[in-house]
Amino acid sequence: MTLRRQAFVLMAAMAAMAAGTATAHAAGCPADAGGDTVCVPAADTTAGGLDRAPRADDDVRRGYAAGDLWQAGGQAWRAVSVADGAARWARVPARLPGDAFGGHTVFAGGPVRLVSGYVGPALDIGTTVAGRTVTTTLAIGGDGRLDTAALRRALSARDRGSFATVLRVYDQSGHGNHITATPGRHVVHIGEIRIAGHETLSWGEDNGPGGFVLPDGVKVASDGFFFGTTGTYASANSGNAAVPVPVLLGQAGSGREFKAFMGSYSLDGFVHVADPRSPDQRTGLVVTSSPAAFGVAAGPGGYVLQSGNARATLPGALPGGTLAGGYIGYNADGGPWFAQGRNTGQWTGIVIAGHAPTPDEAQAFAVAGAVADDAMPQLRDVLVTIGDSRTEGFVVPDGRNWPYLMQRFARYRSYNLAVSGATTRHMLGMLPAAEAVARGGARRLAVVFGGYNDHLPGNHIPTDETVRNLATITGRLKQAGYTVALIEEAQTTGAPRAAIHDAIARGILAPDITLDPFAPGLPLANVLDTTRWNPDTTHPNQAGHEIMAEFVWAKIRNVMQ
């Protein structure tokens, strides 16, 4: 274990003891996962009583709609009717994600079996041993499981401080459309995050920009395809406009490509798409950070997107033609100036289909993802975080920001709308997304943390406006039904800590819960402490995010449980 990771584990233990938390952690990492692996989600018993079969009173009054999915104990149901007091839920069979589209699946790959009966290579990974790269092929065996023993051997032999990077993801569909890591940007890790016991392909800011190149053999019609992922997204927003994308189909800059991205220029937190009609079209979907299948289906009449039980459509006739090749990941076409890998994903699987899927096929993919990753689309408690880089996870590897880490403690729908560089003006722009995910929610909690960036050169936002913006954010979130927790500013030089503290004392800022993890005597008080803070004295490091997760959860758990 590296000194950095030793500090991470030690500080986590200290924080837990200091906070006196007695929380329900994730269902538990398997014995072979290793001491540094983060495992989500939390135990099913922390799902607010929803770890059961659906009933007649799981109806429209409780926020459910016809077509919604429910998963518990590896079984899935679909809402046929949600009539008041007389809801009807029908059992639906669970297939594998790559089977959902039959022979139309043109790529299915990841660290889990995605296609029935598949036995063979899943991933090529690279580790650094004595300064040299060693390539190991991880296979899926006859039992349908990844050879994690080979992965653990590779991880234990690597040089201190290095990661296992994914060099190739093999196509399980039989088409031979294997995807390979971007040359010189082998940044996707494995062995750091597990979801429901499955290894993931994990991105993160500290990983840097990069992803996988799709071969030209991946050909889909512009008006008929499906792209989907299983697993999680550690953030639901992004900066630098339309550059970071989960997927680009076609050739960047050709004028005939499709992209899905989040946040766009406005940092609004909604999923956006680009196609030959327009470089930026906002949908009404916000991607959850909880385990959920995400999919975008293109048909002649437009797009249908889904994340868990949230759905959105973008109507309008799509142009014909073919999209060949593409890119999966981040910084597909951003150029060398774009240095951070935002929009972090932790994926157990990637599936691409080459036709416009039927509603039944799209549902089959969502069901498969829910069962495979123990996702619970029926969850109704909502936790939203709004803020800047200290919440999004600046220079944190593999998406291990503090909102993501809190998912080890309880089951709820988590949305991280924070973006590096965001000012309180940008945070105002995140409110529509927060308001959208609140609809139909049960317990709703919003955690707000920001203001430091307002004073930086290029922004020059005065402190009184910072306070006004935070007051507006707090008020609108309350109107949307949220209990609002406001994190006071850190001790970083230039942070408006005194002004925010004074505004709270005078009632100008009126959150329901005030959190101050940076108060004197607490583990994060000293921004010069490099065991918990980055040398810039502004951003918590990995150990700091662990402390933040423990501290915040200890203060808000009574709202969410």
C-alpha positions as CSV (number, residue, x, y, z in Angstrom):
1,M,0.0,0.0,0.0
2,T,1.4,3.4,-0.9
3,L,1.9,6.1,1.7
4,R,-0.9,8.1,0.0
5,R,-3.2,5.2,0.4
6,Q,-2.1,4.5,3.9
7,A,-3.1,8.1,4.8
8,F,-6.4,7.5,3.0
9,V,-7.3,4.5,5.2
10,L,-5.9,6.0,8.4
11,M,-7.8,9.3,8.0
12,A,-11.0,7.4,7.2
13,A,-10.7,5.5,10.4
14,M,-10.0,8.7,12.4
15,A,-12.9,10.5,10.9
16,A,-15.3,7.7,11.7
17,M,-14.2,7.6,15.3
18,A,-14.3,11.4,15.6
19,A,-17.8,11.6,14.2
20,G,-19.0,8.6,16.2
21,T,-20.9,7.3,13.2
22,A,-22.5,3.9,13.4
23,T,-23.6,3.7,9.8
24,A,-24.5,0.8,7.5
25,H,-21.7,0.5,5.0
26,A,-21.9,-1.1,1.6
27,A,-22.9,-4.7,1.6
28,G,-19.2,-5.5,1.7
29,C,-16.4,-6.0,-0.7
30,P,-15.6,-9.6,-1.5
31,A,-12.6,-11.0,0.2
32,D,-10.5,-10.7,-2.9
33,A,-11.3,-7.1,-3.5
34,G,-8.4,-5.6,-1.6
35,G,-8.4,-3.1,1.2
36,D,-8.4,0.0,-1.0
37,T,-11.4,-0.9,-3.1
38,V,-14.5,1.2,-2.8
39,C,-17.7,-0.9,-3.0
40,V,-21.2,0.4,-3.6
41,P,-24.1,0.3,-3.2
42,A,-25.0,0.1,0.5
43,A,-26.9,-2.9,1.8
44,D,-30.4,-3.4,0.5
45,T,-31.8,-3.0,4.0
46,T,-30.9,0.7,3.9
47,A,-33.3,1.3,1.0
48,G,-36.1,2.7,3.2
49,G,-38.1,-0.4,3.2
50,L,-38.1,-0.8,-0.6
51,D,-36.0,-4.0,-0.6
52,R,-39.1,-6.1,-1.3
53,A,-41.6,-6.9,-4.0
54,P,-43.8,-4.0,-5.1
55,R,-47.4,-3.8,-3.6
56,A,-50.7,-2.3,-4.6
57,D,-50.0,0.9,-2.7
58,D,-46.8,1.5,-4.6
59,D,-48.8,3.8,-6.8
60,V,-49.1,7.2,-8.4
61,R,-49.4,8.8,-5.0
62,R,-45.9,7.5,-4.2
63,G,-44.5,9.0,-7.4
64,Y,-44.5,5.9,-9.6
65,A,-45.6,5.8,-13.3
66,A,-46.7,3.1,-15.7
67,G,-43.6,1.4,-17.1
68,D,-41.5,2.1,-14.1
69,L,-39.1,-0.7,-13.0
70,W,-38.6,-2.3,-9.6
71,Q,-35.7,-4.6,-8.6
72,A,-35.2,-6.4,-5.3
73,G,-33.4,-9.6,-4.5
74,G,-32.4,-10.2,-8.1
75,Q,-36.0,-10.1,-9.4
76,A,-37.6,-7.3,-11.5
77,W,-41.1,-6.0,-12.0
78,R,-42.7,-3.4,-14.3
79,A,-45.6,-1.2,-13.3
80,V,-48.6,-2.1,-15.5
81,S,-50.8,0.4,-13.7
82,V,-50.3,2.8,-10.9
83,A,-53.9,3.6,-10.1
84,D,-54.4,5.0,-6.6
85,G,-54.3,2.2,-4.2
86,A,-54.5,-0.4,-6.9
87,A,-51.1,-0.5,-8.6
88,R,-50.3,-3.6,-10.6
89,W,-46.7,-4.7,-11.0
90,A,-45.8,-7.6,-13.4
91,R,-42.7,-9.8,-13.0
92,V,-40.3,-9.3,-16.0
93,P,-37.5,-11.8,-16.9
94,A,-34.0,-10.6,-16.6
95,R,-31.6,-11.3,-19.5
96,L,-28.1,-10.1,-19.9
97,P,-27.5,-6.5,-21.1
98,G,-25.9,-7.5,-24.4
99,D,-28.8,-10.0,-25.2
100,A,-31.4,-7.2,-25.0
101,F,-31.1,-6.4,-28.7
102,G,-30.4,-9.9,-30.1
103,G,-28.4,-10.0,-33.3
104,H,-28.5,-6.2,-33.5
105,T,-25.9,-5.9,-30.8
106,V,-22.7,-4.7,-32.5
107,F,-20.6,-4.3,-29.4
108,A,-20.9,-5.6,-25.8
109,G,-17.9,-5.4,-23.5
110,G,-16.7,-4.9,-19.9
111,P,-15.6,-6.8,-16.9
112,V,-18.8,-8.8,-16.6
113,R,-20.5,-11.3,-18.9
114,L,-22.9,-9.3,-21.1
115,V,-23.9,-11.9,-23.7
116,S,-25.3,-15.3,-22.8
117,G,-22.8,-18.2,-23.0
118,Y,-19.8,-15.9,-23.6
119,V,-16.5,-17.5,-22.4
120,G,-13.3,-15.8,-23.4
121,P,-11.2,-12.7,-23.0
122,A,-12.8,-9.7,-21.4
123,L,-10.0,-7.1,-20.9
124,D,-6.3,-6.6,-21.6
125,I,-4.8,-4.6,-18.7
126,G,-1.5,-3.0,-18.3
127,T,0.5,-2.7,-15.0
128,T,3.9,-1.3,-14.3
129,V,6.3,-3.7,-12.8
130,A,9.9,-2.6,-12.1
131,G,9.3,0.3,-14.5
132,R,8.1,-1.8,-17.4
133,T,4.6,-2.4,-18.7
134,V,3.2,-5.9,-18.3
135,T,0.1,-6.8,-20.2
136,T,-2.4,-9.3,-18.7
137,T,-5.5,-10.7,-20.3
138,L,-8.5,-11.1,-17.9
139,A,-11.0,-13.7,-19.1
140,I,-14.6,-14.6,-18.3
141,G,-14.8,-18.2,-17.4
142,G,-17.4,-20.9,-17.8
143,D,-19.1,-19.7,-14.5
144,G,-19.7,-16.3,-16.2
145,R,-17.3,-14.5,-13.8
146,L,-14.2,-12.4,-14.5
147,D,-10.9,-14.0,-13.4
148,T,-10.4,-11.7,-10.5
149,A,-7.6,-13.9,-9.1
150,A,-5.5,-12.9,-12.1
151,L,-6.4,-9.3,-11.5
152,R,-5.4,-9.4,-7.9
153,R,-2.1,-11.0,-8.8
154,A,-1.4,-8.2,-11.3
155,L,-2.4,-5.6,-8.8
156,S,-0.2,-7.0,-6.1
157,A,2.9,-7.1,-8.4
158,R,2.6,-3.5,-9.7
159,D,4.9,-0.7,-8.7
160,R,3.9,1.3,-5.7
161,G,1.6,4.2,-6.6
162,S,0.6,2.8,-10.0
163,F,-2.7,1.5,-11.3
164,A,-4.0,-1.2,-13.5
165,T,-5.1,0.5,-16.8
166,V,-7.4,-1.0,-19.3
167,L,-5.8,-1.4,-22.8
168,R,-8.5,-3.3,-24.6
169,V,-12.1,-4.3,-24.1
170,Y,-13.1,-7.4,-26.0
171,D,-16.3,-7.5,-27.9
172,Q,-18.6,-10.3,-26.5
173,S,-21.1,-9.9,-29.4
174,G,-19.1,-12.1,-31.8
175,H,-18.5,-9.2,-34.3
176,G,-14.9,-8.7,-33.3
177,N,-15.4,-5.0,-32.6
178,H,-12.9,-4.8,-29.8
179,I,-12.2,-1.3,-28.5
180,T,-8.7,-0.1,-27.6
181,A,-7.4,2.6,-25.3
182,T,-6.6,6.0,-26.7
183,P,-2.9,5.9,-27.7
184,G,-0.9,7.6,-25.0
185,R,-3.9,8.1,-22.8
186,H,-4.4,4.8,-21.0
187,V,-6.4,6.3,-18.2
188,V,-9.2,3.9,-17.5
189,H,-8.6,1.9,-14.3
190,I,-9.8,-1.4,-13.0
191,G,-9.5,-2.8,-9.5
192,E,-10.5,0.5,-7.7
193,I,-14.3,0.5,-7.7
194,R,-16.7,-2.4,-7.3
195,I,-20.5,-2.2,-7.9
196,A,-22.5,-5.0,-6.4
197,G,-19.3,-7.1,-6.3
198,H,-18.4,-6.4,-10.0
199,E,-15.2,-4.8,-11.1
200,T,-15.7,-1.6,-13.1
201,L,-14.0,0.5,-15.8
202,S,-13.4,3.6,-13.8
203,W,-12.6,7.2,-14.9
204,G,-11.7,10.1,-12.6
205,E,-10.2,13.6,-12.7
206,D,-6.8,12.3,-11.5
207,N,-6.9,9.6,-14.2
208,G,-6.7,12.4,-16.8
209,P,-8.6,12.6,-20.2
210,G,-8.9,9.5,-22.3
211,G,-11.0,6.6,-23.2
212,F,-11.5,4.0,-26.0
213,V,-11.5,4.1,-29.7
214,L,-14.3,2.4,-31.5
215,P,-13.2,0.6,-34.7
216,D,-14.8,1.5,-38.0
217,G,-16.5,-1.9,-37.9
218,V,-18.9,-0.4,-35.4
219,K,-21.5,0.9,-37.9
220,V,-24.9,2.2,-37.0
221,A,-27.6,4.2,-38.8
222,S,-27.8,7.8,-37.8
223,D,-31.5,7.3,-37.2
224,G,-31.4,3.9,-35.6
225,F,-29.0,2.9,-32.8
226,F,-28.7,2.4,-29.0
227,F,-25.8,3.2,-26.7
228,G,-26.0,2.1,-23.1
229,T,-23.9,1.7,-19.9
230,T,-24.4,-0.2,-16.7
231,G,-22.8,0.9,-13.5
232,T,-22.6,4.4,-12.2
233,Y,-21.6,8.0,-13.0
234,A,-19.8,9.8,-10.2
235,S,-20.9,13.2,-11.5
236,A,-23.9,14.3,-13.5
237,N,-22.5,17.6,-14.9
238,S,-19.4,18.9,-16.7
239,G,-17.6,22.0,-17.7
240,N,-15.8,23.1,-20.8
241,A,-19.0,22.9,-22.9
242,A,-19.5,19.8,-25.1
243,V,-16.1,18.4,-24.9
244,P,-16.3,15.5,-22.3
245,V,-18.6,12.9,-23.8
246,P,-19.7,9.4,-22.7
247,V,-19.9,8.5,-26.4
248,L,-19.2,9.8,-29.8
249,L,-20.4,7.8,-32.8
250,G,-18.9,8.6,-36.1
251,Q,-15.8,10.7,-36.7
252,A,-15.2,13.9,-34.7
253,G,-15.4,17.0,-36.7
254,S,-17.0,15.3,-39.7
255,G,-20.3,17.0,-39.3
256,R,-21.9,13.6,-39.3
257,E,-21.3,12.5,-35.7
258,F,-23.5,11.9,-32.6
259,K,-22.4,12.8,-29.1
260,A,-24.0,12.5,-25.7
261,F,-22.6,14.8,-23.0
262,M,-23.7,16.5,-19.8
263,G,-24.0,20.1,-18.7
264,S,-22.7,21.8,-21.8
265,Y,-21.8,25.5,-21.7
266,S,-24.3,26.3,-19.1
267,L,-23.2,23.6,-16.6
268,D,-26.9,22.8,-16.2
269,G,-26.6,19.1,-15.3
270,F,-28.9,17.8,-18.0
271,V,-27.9,15.3,-20.7
272,H,-27.3,17.0,-24.0
273,V,-26.9,15.4,-27.5
274,A,-25.3,16.6,-30.7
275,D,-26.0,15.4,-34.2
276,P,-25.9,16.8,-37.7
277,R,-29.0,18.9,-36.9
278,S,-27.4,20.8,-34.0
279,P,-24.2,20.8,-31.9
280,D,-26.1,21.1,-28.7
281,Q,-29.6,20.0,-27.8
282,R,-30.6,19.8,-24.2
283,T,-32.8,16.9,-23.0
284,G,-34.8,16.7,-19.8
285,L,-32.7,13.9,-18.3
286,V,-30.3,14.1,-15.3
287,V,-28.1,11.0,-14.9
288,T,-28.1,9.6,-11.4
289,S,-24.9,8.7,-9.6
290,S,-26.5,5.7,-8.0
291,P,-26.2,2.3,-9.8
292,A,-28.5,2.5,-12.9
293,A,-28.5,1.6,-16.5
294,F,-28.1,4.6,-18.8
295,G,-29.2,4.4,-22.4
296,V,-29.9,6.6,-25.4
297,A,-32.0,5.2,-28.2
298,A,-32.1,6.8,-31.6
299,G,-35.0,6.2,-33.9
300,P,-36.4,8.0,-37.0
301,G,-38.6,10.2,-34.7
302,G,-35.9,11.3,-32.3
303,Y,-34.2,10.2,-29.1
304,V,-35.4,8.4,-26.0
305,L,-33.0,8.5,-23.0
306,Q,-33.3,6.7,-19.7
307,S,-31.4,6.6,-16.4
308,G,-33.1,4.4,-13.8
309,N,-36.8,5.2,-14.0
310,A,-36.1,8.7,-15.3
311,R,-36.9,9.1,-19.0
312,A,-36.7,11.9,-21.5
313,T,-37.5,12.3,-25.2
314,L,-36.1,14.6,-27.8
315,P,-38.5,14.5,-30.7
316,G,-37.8,15.4,-34.3
317,A,-36.9,13.5,-37.4
318,L,-33.2,12.4,-37.5
319,P,-31.1,12.5,-40.6
320,G,-30.3,9.2,-42.4
321,G,-26.9,7.9,-43.2
322,T,-24.3,5.8,-41.3
323,L,-22.0,6.5,-38.4
324,A,-18.8,4.4,-38.4
325,G,-16.3,4.2,-35.6
326,G,-16.2,6.7,-32.8
327,Y,-15.0,7.2,-29.2
328,I,-16.1,6.2,-25.7
329,G,-14.8,8.3,-22.9
330,Y,-13.7,11.9,-22.3
331,N,-11.8,14.5,-24.3
332,A,-12.8,12.8,-27.6
333,D,-12.3,16.1,-29.5
334,G,-11.2,18.6,-27.0
335,G,-7.6,19.0,-27.9
336,P,-4.5,19.1,-25.6
337,W,-5.7,22.2,-23.7
338,F,-8.4,20.2,-22.0
339,A,-6.5,18.6,-19.1
340,Q,-9.1,17.2,-16.8
341,G,-11.2,14.0,-17.2
342,R,-14.6,15.2,-15.9
343,N,-17.9,13.4,-16.0
344,T,-16.4,10.3,-14.3
345,G,-18.0,6.9,-15.0
346,Q,-17.6,3.6,-13.3
347,W,-19.0,1.1,-15.8
348,T,-19.6,-2.6,-15.5
349,G,-20.7,-2.8,-19.1
350,I,-21.0,-1.0,-22.4
351,V,-23.5,-2.0,-25.1
352,I,-24.1,-0.7,-28.6
353,A,-26.9,-1.8,-30.9
354,G,-27.2,-1.1,-34.6
355,H,-30.9,-0.5,-35.0
356,A,-33.7,1.6,-33.5
357,P,-34.7,-0.5,-30.4
358,T,-38.2,-1.3,-29.6
359,P,-39.5,-0.1,-26.2
360,D,-39.4,-3.8,-25.0
361,E,-35.7,-4.0,-26.0
362,A,-34.8,-0.8,-24.3
363,Q,-36.7,-2.0,-21.2
364,A,-34.9,-5.4,-21.3
365,F,-31.6,-3.5,-21.2
366,A,-32.7,-1.5,-18.2
367,V,-33.9,-4.6,-16.4
368,A,-30.7,-6.4,-17.1
369,G,-28.6,-3.5,-15.7
370,A,-30.7,-3.3,-12.6
371,V,-30.5,-7.0,-11.8
372,A,-26.7,-7.2,-12.6
373,D,-25.7,-4.2,-10.5
374,D,-28.3,-4.5,-7.8
375,A,-29.7,-1.1,-8.9
376,M,-33.0,-0.1,-7.4
377,P,-35.0,2.2,-9.8
378,Q,-37.8,2.3,-7.3
379,L,-35.8,4.4,-4.8
380,R,-37.6,7.7,-4.0
381,D,-35.3,9.4,-1.5
382,V,-33.2,12.0,-3.4
383,L,-29.9,13.6,-2.4
384,V,-28.5,16.3,-4.6
385,T,-25.1,18.1,-4.2
386,I,-24.5,21.5,-5.8
387,G,-21.1,23.1,-5.8
388,D,-17.6,23.3,-7.4
389,S,-14.4,21.2,-7.7
390,R,-14.3,20.3,-4.0
391,T,-17.5,18.4,-4.5
392,E,-17.1,17.2,-8.1
393,G,-13.8,15.6,-7.1
394,F,-10.9,17.6,-8.6
395,V,-7.8,15.4,-8.9
396,V,-9.5,12.5,-7.2
397,P,-9.0,9.2,-9.0
398,D,-11.8,6.9,-10.2
399,G,-14.7,9.2,-9.2
400,R,-14.1,8.9,-5.4
401,N,-15.6,12.2,-4.5
402,W,-17.3,12.5,-1.1
403,P,-20.9,12.4,-2.5
404,Y,-20.1,9.1,-4.3
405,L,-18.4,7.7,-1.2
406,M,-21.6,8.5,0.9
407,Q,-23.5,5.9,-1.1
408,R,-21.8,3.2,1.0
409,F,-24.0,4.2,3.9
410,A,-27.5,4.1,2.6
411,R,-29.6,3.5,-0.6
412,Y,-31.1,6.6,-2.3
413,R,-31.0,8.4,-5.6
414,S,-27.8,10.5,-5.7
415,Y,-27.1,13.4,-8.1
416,N,-23.8,15.3,-8.0
417,L,-24.2,18.5,-10.0
418,A,-21.0,20.1,-8.9
419,V,-18.5,21.2,-11.5
420,S,-14.8,22.3,-11.2
421,G,-14.6,26.1,-11.6
422,A,-18.2,26.8,-10.9
423,T,-19.1,30.1,-9.3
424,T,-22.3,30.7,-7.4
425,R,-23.7,32.1,-10.6
426,H,-23.1,28.8,-12.3
427,M,-24.6,27.1,-9.2
428,L,-27.8,29.0,-9.9
429,G,-27.9,27.4,-13.3
430,M,-27.9,23.9,-11.7
431,L,-31.2,24.5,-9.9
432,P,-33.5,23.4,-12.8
433,A,-31.8,20.0,-12.8
434,A,-32.2,19.8,-9.0
435,E,-35.8,20.8,-9.3
436,A,-36.4,18.2,-12.0
437,V,-35.1,15.2,-9.9
438,A,-37.1,16.4,-6.9
439,R,-40.4,15.7,-8.6
440,G,-41.9,12.5,-7.2
441,G,-39.3,12.2,-4.6
442,A,-39.9,11.2,-1.0
443,R,-37.3,12.5,1.4
444,R,-35.3,15.2,-0.5
445,L,-32.0,16.6,0.7
446,A,-29.7,19.1,-1.0
447,V,-26.1,19.8,0.1
448,V,-24.7,23.1,-1.1
449,F,-21.0,23.9,-1.0
450,G,-19.5,26.8,-3.0
451,G,-18.4,30.4,-3.2
452,Y,-14.6,30.2,-3.3
453,N,-14.4,30.6,-7.0
454,D,-16.4,33.8,-7.0
455,H,-13.4,36.0,-6.0
456,L,-10.9,34.5,-8.5
457,P,-9.4,36.5,-11.3
458,G,-11.8,36.5,-14.3
459,N,-14.8,36.1,-12.0
460,H,-14.6,39.1,-9.7
461,I,-18.0,38.4,-8.0
462,P,-18.3,40.5,-4.9
463,T,-18.9,38.8,-1.6
464,D,-22.3,40.3,-1.1
465,E,-23.5,38.8,-4.4
466,T,-22.0,35.4,-3.3
467,V,-24.2,35.6,-0.2
468,R,-27.3,36.6,-2.3
469,N,-26.8,33.8,-4.7
470,L,-26.4,31.3,-1.9
471,A,-29.6,32.7,-0.4
472,T,-31.4,32.3,-3.7
473,I,-30.2,28.7,-4.1
474,T,-31.3,27.8,-0.6
475,G,-34.7,29.4,-1.1
476,R,-35.4,27.7,-4.4
477,L,-34.3,24.3,-3.1
478,K,-36.6,24.7,-0.2
479,Q,-39.5,25.6,-2.5
480,A,-38.7,22.3,-4.4
481,G,-39.2,20.4,-1.2
482,Y,-35.6,19.9,-0.2
483,T,-34.1,20.0,3.3
484,V,-31.1,22.2,2.6
485,A,-27.7,21.6,4.2
486,L,-25.1,24.4,3.6
487,I,-21.4,23.7,4.0
488,E,-19.5,26.7,5.3
489,E,-16.4,27.7,3.5
490,A,-13.0,26.3,4.1
491,Q,-10.0,28.1,5.7
492,T,-8.4,28.6,2.2
493,T,-7.1,32.0,1.7
494,G,-9.6,34.1,-0.2
495,A,-12.6,31.9,0.7
496,P,-15.6,34.0,1.9
497,R,-15.8,32.0,5.1
498,A,-16.4,35.0,7.4
499,A,-19.0,36.5,5.2
500,I,-21.0,33.3,4.9
501,H,-20.7,32.5,8.6
502,D,-22.0,36.0,9.4
503,A,-24.8,35.7,6.9
504,I,-25.9,32.5,8.6
505,A,-25.7,34.1,12.1
506,R,-27.9,37.0,10.9
507,G,-30.4,34.8,9.2
508,I,-29.7,36.2,5.7
509,L,-28.7,32.6,4.8
510,A,-31.2,30.2,6.3
511,P,-30.3,26.6,5.5
512,D,-32.1,23.8,7.5
513,I,-28.7,22.3,8.4
514,T,-25.3,24.1,8.7
515,L,-22.2,22.0,8.3
516,D,-18.7,23.2,9.1
517,P,-16.2,20.4,8.6
518,F,-13.4,23.1,8.6
519,A,-14.0,24.4,12.1
520,P,-10.9,24.6,14.4
521,G,-10.0,21.3,15.9
522,L,-11.6,19.2,13.1
523,P,-9.5,17.0,10.8
524,L,-10.0,19.3,7.8
525,A,-9.4,22.6,9.6
526,N,-5.8,23.0,8.5
527,V,-5.6,23.4,4.7
528,L,-1.8,23.2,5.0
529,D,-2.1,19.5,6.1
530,T,-1.0,17.6,3.0
531,T,-2.2,14.3,4.4
532,R,-5.8,15.6,3.8
533,W,-5.4,18.5,1.4
534,N,-3.7,18.9,-2.0
535,P,-0.7,21.2,-1.9
536,D,-2.8,24.0,-3.5
537,T,-4.6,24.3,0.0
538,T,-7.9,24.5,-1.9
539,H,-8.9,20.9,-2.7
540,P,-9.3,17.9,-0.3
541,N,-7.2,15.0,-1.5
542,Q,-8.5,11.4,-1.5
543,A,-8.2,11.1,2.2
544,G,-9.9,14.5,2.6
545,H,-12.9,13.3,0.5
546,E,-13.2,10.3,2.8
547,I,-13.3,12.5,5.8
548,M,-15.9,14.8,4.1
549,A,-18.1,11.8,3.3
550,E,-18.0,10.6,6.9
551,F,-18.6,14.0,8.4
552,V,-21.4,15.1,6.1
553,W,-23.2,11.8,6.4
554,A,-23.0,11.9,10.2
555,K,-24.8,15.2,10.1
556,I,-27.5,14.4,7.5
557,R,-28.2,10.8,8.1
558,N,-31.3,11.4,10.2
559,V,-32.9,13.2,7.2
560,M,-32.2,10.3,4.8
561,Q,-33.0,7.3,7.1
